[in-house]
Amino acid sequence: MNPRQRRGVLFLLAAAALSLAVFFAVSNYVKDVDSQVGPRITVYEVAKPVDAYSPLGASNLHAIEVPRRWAARTAVTSLRELEGRRVSFPLATGTVVTSDMLIPSTDLSPTEREIAINVNSVTGVAGRVRPGDRVDIVAVFADVPGLPKQARVLVRDVRIVSIGGQQTITVDDEGSVANTKDVVPVTLALEPEDALSVTYAAAFAQEVRLVALPGDVGTNRSREVDEFDASDLGGKAIPEEAQ
């Protein structure tokens, strides 16, 4: 093989190697583009602002298609899974709904009822409780006519169903300038009679607190007191005069 032939063979080999490199580069590019534009899946985004605890459905959601690569792993892909479900915090227009935004479905017994009360970082045990935990509910009565100023255990061993995100609410102080405060809604599973007492306390008591319980709390709590007032400190518990 003369020098000219050898150069020809080398050029052919170089051309073949370059062709292979171009082929693999184009293949990778096409694969990357395909992963961005397809396959696509259907997800649901908020069509108009949704307030906390408002039900989701066709009226406030619409379907969009996005590349599977860019969809969140928790994105909900079926409208049936979203119909009637609620979220515990407001959603802005354009928010893609994911499963971790949804309030868990109820698992109440036939005799239980759900109610929600607002707590803060102090009355809610500073974020130390989670859904499924058990708590006592204590109310502090100080300004209710006809009742002594006292702290009273309303219900023992209550199951927490869910805990919402922090919200800012406006509070009117008897005609004065409105103030705002940060609260966290906590949903509780209660028997109907207990639900009424907690609802009353949430409306009229000075404060309603959650008291966290140890995980291995026993059933015998007979020695725990249910009420505490001035008489327990050696004073006299005087009911507020009726107005």
C-alpha positions as a Python dict, from the first residue, in 0.01 Angstrom:
ca = {
    (1, 'M'): (0, 0, 0),
    (2, 'N'): (152, 325, -112),
    (3, 'P'): (143, 649, 90),
    (4, 'R'): (-152, 790, -104),
    (5, 'Q'): (-360, 479, -32),
    (6, 'R'): (-268, 489, 336),
    (7, 'R'): (-381, 853, 356),
    (8, 'G'): (-706, 757, 187),
    (9, 'V'): (-771, 481, 441),
    (10, 'L'): (-692, 719, 729),
    (11, 'F'): (-935, 978, 588),
    (12, 'L'): (-1202, 710, 557),
    (13, 'L'): (-1148, 598, 917),
    (14, 'A'): (-1156, 958, 1040),
    (15, 'A'): (-1475, 1024, 846),
    (16, 'A'): (-1634, 710, 991),
    (17, 'A'): (-1536, 810, 1345),
    (18, 'L'): (-1671, 1163, 1291),
    (19, 'S'): (-1994, 1021, 1151),
    (20, 'L'): (-2038, 800, 1459),
    (21, 'A'): (-1971, 1096, 1690),
    (22, 'V'): (-2226, 1310, 1505),
    (23, 'F'): (-2478, 1023, 1516),
    (24, 'F'): (-2446, 978, 1892),
    (25, 'A'): (-2460, 1355, 1954),
    (26, 'V'): (-2777, 1389, 1746),
    (27, 'S'): (-2931, 1083, 1914),
    (28, 'N'): (-2866, 1223, 2261),
    (29, 'Y'): (-3006, 1560, 2159),
    (30, 'V'): (-3322, 1403, 2017),
    (31, 'K'): (-3360, 1191, 2332),
    (32, 'D'): (-3324, 1499, 2554),
    (33, 'V'): (-3574, 1698, 2348),
    (34, 'D'): (-3817, 1406, 2351),
    (35, 'S'): (-3795, 1385, 2731),
    (36, 'Q'): (-3891, 1751, 2752),
    (37, 'V'): (-4181, 1749, 2510),
    (38, 'G'): (-4307, 1395, 2551),
    (39, 'P'): (-4446, 1175, 2684),
    (40, 'R'): (-4687, 1416, 2850),
    (41, 'I'): (-4924, 1370, 3142),
    (42, 'T'): (-5232, 1557, 3259),
    (43, 'V'): (-5215, 1753, 3587),
    (44, 'Y'): (-5455, 2003, 3740),
    (45, 'E'): (-5386, 2364, 3825),
    (46, 'V'): (-5593, 2624, 4006),
    (47, 'A'): (-5804, 2827, 3762),
    (48, 'K'): (-5894, 3097, 4017),
    (49, 'P'): (-5783, 3168, 4376),
    (50, 'V'): (-5901, 2902, 4622),
    (51, 'D'): (-5955, 2992, 4988),
    (52, 'A'): (-5845, 2759, 5264),
    (53, 'Y'): (-6092, 2473, 5325),
    (54, 'S'): (-6286, 2545, 5004),
    (55, 'P'): (-6370, 2228, 4806),
    (56, 'L'): (-6183, 2160, 4485),
    (57, 'G'): (-6358, 2062, 4165),
    (58, 'A'): (-6417, 2138, 3799),
    (59, 'S'): (-6529, 2492, 3883),
    (60, 'N'): (-6191, 2603, 4018),
    (61, 'L'): (-5947, 2364, 3846),
    (62, 'H'): (-5850, 2302, 3489),
    (63, 'A'): (-5641, 2032, 3325),
    (64, 'I'): (-5307, 2102, 3159),
    (65, 'E'): (-5059, 1873, 2989),
    (66, 'V'): (-4695, 1888, 3089),
    (67, 'P'): (-4394, 1672, 3006),
    (68, 'R'): (-4372, 1385, 3251),
    (69, 'R'): (-4015, 1490, 3319),
    (70, 'W'): (-4124, 1826, 3464),
    (71, 'A'): (-4428, 1711, 3662),
    (72, 'A'): (-4392, 1678, 4040),
    (73, 'R'): (-4397, 1319, 4160),
    (74, 'T'): (-4691, 1405, 4387),
    (75, 'A'): (-4896, 1584, 4117),
    (76, 'V'): (-5255, 1458, 4104),
    (77, 'T'): (-5344, 1329, 3757),
    (78, 'S'): (-5714, 1248, 3803),
    (79, 'L'): (-5995, 1499, 3858),
    (80, 'R'): (-6191, 1229, 4041),
    (81, 'E'): (-5923, 1225, 4311),
    (82, 'L'): (-5968, 1602, 4361),
    (83, 'E'): (-6348, 1639, 4353),
    (84, 'G'): (-6464, 1762, 4692),
    (85, 'R'): (-6118, 1748, 4850),
    (86, 'R'): (-5993, 2047, 5047),
    (87, 'V'): (-5663, 2216, 5123),
    (88, 'S'): (-5577, 2382, 5453),
    (89, 'F'): (-5417, 2694, 5301),
    (90, 'P'): (-5505, 2933, 5016),
    (91, 'L'): (-5396, 2843, 4662),
    (92, 'A'): (-5308, 3106, 4403),
    (93, 'T'): (-5412, 3089, 4038),
    (94, 'G'): (-5177, 2867, 3840),
    (95, 'T'): (-5076, 2644, 4132),
    (96, 'V'): (-5047, 2279, 4029),
    (97, 'V'): (-5228, 2066, 4287),
    (98, 'T'): (-5022, 1792, 4450),
    (99, 'S'): (-5132, 1521, 4691),
    (100, 'D'): (-4938, 1670, 4983),
    (101, 'M'): (-5154, 1985, 4966),
    (102, 'L'): (-5475, 1793, 5036),
    (103, 'I'): (-5631, 1750, 5378),
    (104, 'P'): (-5634, 1375, 5454),
    (105, 'S'): (-5966, 1200, 5405),
    (106, 'T'): (-6160, 1146, 5723),
    (107, 'D'): (-6139, 818, 5914),
    (108, 'L'): (-6400, 903, 6176),
    (109, 'S'): (-6590, 635, 6362),
    (110, 'P'): (-6973, 643, 6335),
    (111, 'T'): (-6997, 832, 6666),
    (112, 'E'): (-6722, 1088, 6604),
    (113, 'R'): (-6751, 1438, 6465),
    (114, 'E'): (-6484, 1672, 6331),
    (115, 'I'): (-6443, 2030, 6446),
    (116, 'A'): (-6155, 2274, 6395),
    (117, 'I'): (-6023, 2526, 6646),
    (118, 'N'): (-5753, 2788, 6607),
    (119, 'V'): (-5441, 2764, 6822),
    (120, 'N'): (-5115, 2953, 6819),
    (121, 'S'): (-4754, 2863, 6892),
    (122, 'V'): (-4826, 2858, 7267),
    (123, 'T'): (-5175, 2710, 7295),
    (124, 'G'): (-5089, 2453, 7028),
    (125, 'V'): (-4791, 2315, 7224),
    (126, 'A'): (-4541, 2495, 7001),
    (127, 'G'): (-4581, 2258, 6708),
    (128, 'R'): (-4508, 1948, 6915),
    (129, 'V'): (-4822, 1762, 6811),
    (130, 'R'): (-4895, 1589, 6482),
    (131, 'P'): (-5200, 1427, 6318),
    (132, 'G'): (-5278, 1105, 6504),
    (133, 'D'): (-5149, 1234, 6838),
    (134, 'R'): (-5379, 1242, 7142),
    (135, 'V'): (-5430, 1556, 7351),
    (136, 'D'): (-5639, 1694, 7635),
    (137, 'I'): (-5832, 2015, 7571),
    (138, 'V'): (-5821, 2274, 7849),
    (139, 'A'): (-6024, 2597, 7856),
    (140, 'V'): (-5950, 2905, 8067),
    (141, 'F'): (-6271, 3088, 8165),
    (142, 'A'): (-6216, 3441, 8293),
    (143, 'D'): (-6473, 3673, 8139),
    (144, 'V'): (-6789, 3462, 8107),
    (145, 'P'): (-7073, 3599, 8326),
    (146, 'G'): (-7192, 3345, 8581),
    (147, 'L'): (-6881, 3128, 8567),
    (148, 'P'): (-6591, 3132, 8814),
    (149, 'K'): (-6251, 3223, 8680),
    (150, 'Q'): (-6092, 2885, 8636),
    (151, 'A'): (-5902, 2646, 8410),
    (152, 'R'): (-6108, 2342, 8321),
    (153, 'V'): (-6035, 2020, 8133),
    (154, 'L'): (-6309, 1995, 7871),
    (155, 'V'): (-6218, 1664, 7707),
    (156, 'R'): (-5946, 1407, 7763),
    (157, 'D'): (-5762, 1191, 7513),
    (158, 'V'): (-5876, 1360, 7190),
    (159, 'R'): (-5736, 1250, 6853),
    (160, 'I'): (-5589, 1513, 6622),
    (161, 'V'): (-5712, 1458, 6265),
    (162, 'S'): (-5514, 1725, 6081),
    (163, 'I'): (-5315, 2044, 6133),
    (164, 'G'): (-5345, 2327, 5883),
    (165, 'G'): (-5088, 2581, 5776),
    (166, 'Q'): (-5040, 2910, 5957),
    (167, 'Q'): (-5296, 3176, 5871),
    (168, 'T'): (-5334, 3542, 5961),
    (169, 'I'): (-5679, 3646, 6082),
    (170, 'T'): (-5828, 3982, 6178),
    (171, 'V'): (-5955, 4027, 6533),
    (172, 'D'): (-6200, 4300, 6637),
    (173, 'D'): (-6156, 4419, 6994),
    (174, 'E'): (-6500, 4561, 7072),
    (175, 'G'): (-6498, 4843, 6823),
    (176, 'S'): (-6132, 4935, 6856),
    (177, 'V'): (-5885, 4919, 6570),
    (178, 'A'): (-5880, 4570, 6423),
    (179, 'N'): (-5569, 4365, 6498),
    (180, 'T'): (-5426, 4064, 6321),
    (181, 'K'): (-5279, 3749, 6468),
    (182, 'D'): (-5127, 3428, 6338),
    (183, 'V'): (-5320, 3108, 6405),
    (184, 'V'): (-5299, 2741, 6308),
    (185, 'P'): (-5627, 2550, 6257),
    (186, 'V'): (-5632, 2208, 6426),
    (187, 'T'): (-5905, 1957, 6339),
    (188, 'L'): (-6015, 1726, 6621),
    (189, 'A'): (-6223, 1406, 6632),
    (190, 'L'): (-6482, 1436, 6911),
    (191, 'E'): (-6801, 1278, 7035),
    (192, 'P'): (-7102, 1504, 6964),
    (193, 'E'): (-7141, 1623, 7326),
    (194, 'D'): (-6771, 1700, 7352),
    (195, 'A'): (-6782, 1883, 7019),
    (196, 'L'): (-7046, 2116, 7165),
    (197, 'S'): (-6843, 2193, 7478),
    (198, 'V'): (-6526, 2262, 7279),
    (199, 'T'): (-6722, 2481, 7035),
    (200, 'Y'): (-6863, 2682, 7326),
    (201, 'A'): (-6518, 2723, 7481),
    (202, 'A'): (-6365, 2828, 7148),
    (203, 'A'): (-6627, 3102, 7123),
    (204, 'F'): (-6640, 3230, 7482),
    (205, 'A'): (-6339, 3113, 7681),
    (206, 'Q'): (-6042, 3342, 7718),
    (207, 'E'): (-5814, 3067, 7593),
    (208, 'V'): (-5834, 2707, 7472),
    (209, 'R'): (-5518, 2499, 7501),
    (210, 'L'): (-5403, 2162, 7377),
    (211, 'V'): (-5218, 1951, 7632),
    (212, 'A'): (-4994, 1690, 7471),
    (213, 'L'): (-4997, 1339, 7617),
    (214, 'P'): (-4719, 1081, 7636),
    (215, 'G'): (-4741, 807, 7377),
    (216, 'D'): (-4771, 536, 7641),
    (217, 'V'): (-5035, 709, 7855),
    (218, 'G'): (-5240, 453, 8048),
    (219, 'T'): (-5616, 436, 8089),
    (220, 'N'): (-5615, 511, 8460),
    (221, 'R'): (-5607, 889, 8498),
    (222, 'S'): (-5847, 906, 8789),
    (223, 'R'): (-5611, 1111, 9007),
    (224, 'E'): (-5580, 1395, 8759),
    (225, 'V'): (-5781, 1706, 8846),
    (226, 'D'): (-6038, 1844, 8603),
    (227, 'E'): (-6068, 2202, 8735),
    (228, 'F'): (-5843, 2460, 8894),
    (229, 'D'): (-5940, 2799, 9035),
    (230, 'A'): (-5868, 3040, 9318),
    (231, 'S'): (-5993, 2794, 9583),
    (232, 'D'): (-5708, 2557, 9493),
    (233, 'L'): (-5467, 2835, 9588),
    (234, 'G'): (-5640, 2906, 9918),
    (235, 'G'): (-5858, 3186, 9785),
    (236, 'K'): (-6223, 3204, 9688),
    (237, 'A'): (-6353, 3140, 9341),
    (238, 'I'): (-6614, 3409, 9276),
    (239, 'P'): (-6840, 3378, 8970),
    (240, 'E'): (-6861, 3679, 8742),
    (241, 'E'): (-7183, 3872, 8789),
    (242, 'A'): (-7438, 3828, 8515),
    (243, 'Q'): (-7457, 4126, 8284),
}
